[in-house]
């Protein structure tokens, strides 16, 4: 891989990692944050997502969402276990995408593809190119 390609992959990993870390940690430190509103307004599989929003489930759902985003982001920034973090990121993005999908419209301004789908492709690139090996802790982990 060329040097400029490694730099591009590194910048994609760092910027995506920061985006996810920030999205997660701001939810962790906000005691009023909850996924219940997002889940309660699900367009696709509303029964499933309203089950996630029920009082007996929302605690662990919030925990997984908050800390999932935070850990995925931190792992990407550090370049540690990037393939696993990317898999976790794909899972989160699928879970965030489905509730707002009212096929073929996604949210208010998208048609099939929205930012969640783009993030899934970003995670695929980071995993497939083993992006943690370029100025990340995966380089040391692999030795």
C-alpha positions, 0 to 999 in steps of 0.5 A: 500500500502506498504511503498516501493510502495509509495516511488516508486510511489512518485519517478515516479511522481517526475521524470515524473513531472520534465521531463515534467516541464523541457520540457515545461519551456525550450519551454516557455523561448525560443522565437524561439521555435515553433511546426510548424515543428513537425506538418508540418511533420505529417505522420498521419492526415497530413491535420489536423496537417498542419491546426494546423501549419497554422499562424492563429493557431500556436500561440495558439497551441504553447501556449497549448503545452508549458504551457501544458507540464509546468503545467502538470509537475509542478502539478506532482512535487507538487503532486497537482491535479495529476489525472487532470494533468495526464489526460492532460498529456495523451491528450498531449501525444496522440497529440504528438504521432499521427503526428509521427505515420506511422503505425506500425512504430513510428518515426525512431526507434519504432514499435507501442510503443514509449516513448509517449505510455510509458508516457501514461501508466505512467500517467495512473498509477499515476492517478489510484493510486492517486499518489498525496496523497503520499508526495504531495499536493493532500493529503492536498487537499483531507482533 
